[in-house]
Amino acid sequence: MQKSIFIPIAAITVMFSTLISVSNTASANDMSAQLADTKPLVTHTINPQHGKPGASVALTYQVPETISAGETINVNLAFSAQKTQGQLQVKLNADEGMVLLNSQSFSLNLPTTPSSNVDVVLGTPTNGLYYLNVSVREFDIHGKGLMGRSFSVPIQVGMPKPQVEHKNAPKDKENIIEMPAERF
């Protein structure tokens, strides 16, 4: 009687170990598929020296190089402030046509470090050029609001629209373009 119990237990053990090895192989295949799906990123830095006077905060962002409609993307925001004490308060706003899937505001303690990077998750339902608007405000150690700065991160979903060619005069004529209002 013990032999008949041993055979089903051995069969179950063999089946279980086979399932585990198949499962591990599937997990490895899923992992390699995820790594293969990793898209190249475009990195750009907006320095505080450009634009209107404001908080001395630089923004470095990373977005996927190509984005398809209906895709959920991750945009990495890295802030670099010259102040060494206080706090940065950040507010996010996505253009209409894009969906912000995480918190719209957060705070970072100064000084900023690489670990204070923020990952923003966006839904991109339709093709077009959209902007993730980022507003940053510095606060001192007493909570007093200091200067602020606004950034716009461009998000191109799908292929960009082709550039419209400008109407030029033919090569054999003068470079004068007659407008309809100029005709008598």
Summary of the structure (lengths in Angstrom):
residues: 184
radius of gyration: 27.8
end to end distance: 113.2
largest distance: 113.2
contacts: 424
relative contact order: 0.15
helix: 22%
strand: 39%
